[in-house]
Amino acid sequence: MPADLQKINEVKERILGTMRLRGPSLPVHIARTINTSPIFASAFLSELYSEGRIKISNMKVGSSPLYFLPGQENLLEKFIEYLNQREKEAFYLLKKDKILHDDTQPPVVRVALRAIKDFAIPIKINIAGEARAIWKYHLLPEMEFRSAAEQYFNPGAKREIKEEIKAIAVQKVEVPLIEQAQQVHEQIVNVRQAVSEKPIEIEEREEDLETGREDVIEDEHREIVIEKPLKKMKAKDFEFSNKIKEYLSKKDIELLSIVEEKKKDFTARVRIDMAFGKQEYFLVAKDKKKISEIDLTMAHQRAQSEKILALILSPGEPDKKAMEYLRTWRNLVKFEKIKI
């Protein structure tokens, strides 16, 4: 073995040894152990992750995720203080109840559950051909979950529950946490009808959020998997973004920075001249016919994380629940219908 390769392997083993002793760690902790810079420590950690020897948390401490060994998932709970208040509340609620029905939760809890992917596992349940969504506490034992799920959906019935444990693909460090929440939100099917007496099938599949993989569970005889490869943005995909920028310019609204651009979504920080000085807003523009309470809640939470007010622009109208939300949070969330 070449000397350089041997030295690299020795460093890796020292890193793994450190993580066995201290549990989930930040690059800065590892850097001190191997006496190098956090940048080089991050490079070693990334290589260990690519080799499948360590895992990366979705939760971040400051701007960095935690690196941990397989089997140390329970130790991540020591870092829940780094979650925001809503996420902490959702975590403690899920830890207490073990299983939460997505449809029965208020919007703020539903959004928070989608953000704490280290602790909340989304599960699609097929009941008589209809997909339903629940959240499972990440440390809930399999047998206990099977029993609880059966009792939850059909008390007293004896049936076999097919379960496959789902490990949601860990996001790369550069993917914002709220984007992860939105991606998971788009993949959960809304629950509307009452539980039937037909057998329950619980199926979980690994999602690869990097490739856009999404699982659609059909009836008990077949399963359809839809692949959604990521596409490069074309000029026409920026039409909505360009219209929003033009609108801001006409209204003399200063565009400070662009956070995200998609075909039908535009997110940015903006500044508006007010009577008592300049006021910054977290702008969320959506090309939708109807703005939902979830849309407003997510925009509000993103604005809160930036410690500024939320401004939502759309050519569509708020639905009934969204109107109630706007009245409740009228001092912190502003909505304006635009013509583009």
Beta strands, then each sheet from edge to edge (+ up, - down):
strand 1: 55-61
strand 2: 64-68
strand 3: 99-101
strand 4: 120-127
strand 5: 130-137
strand 6: 200-203
strand 7: 214-216
strand 8: 224-226
strand 9: 254-261
strand 10: 265-274
strand 11: 277-286
strand 12: 290-291
strand 13: 309-314
strand 14: 317-318
strand 15: 333-337
sheet 1: 1+ 2-
sheet 2: 3+ 5- 4+ 6-
sheet 3: 7+ 8-
sheet 4: 9+ 10- 11+ 13+ 15+
sheet 5: 12+ 14+
end
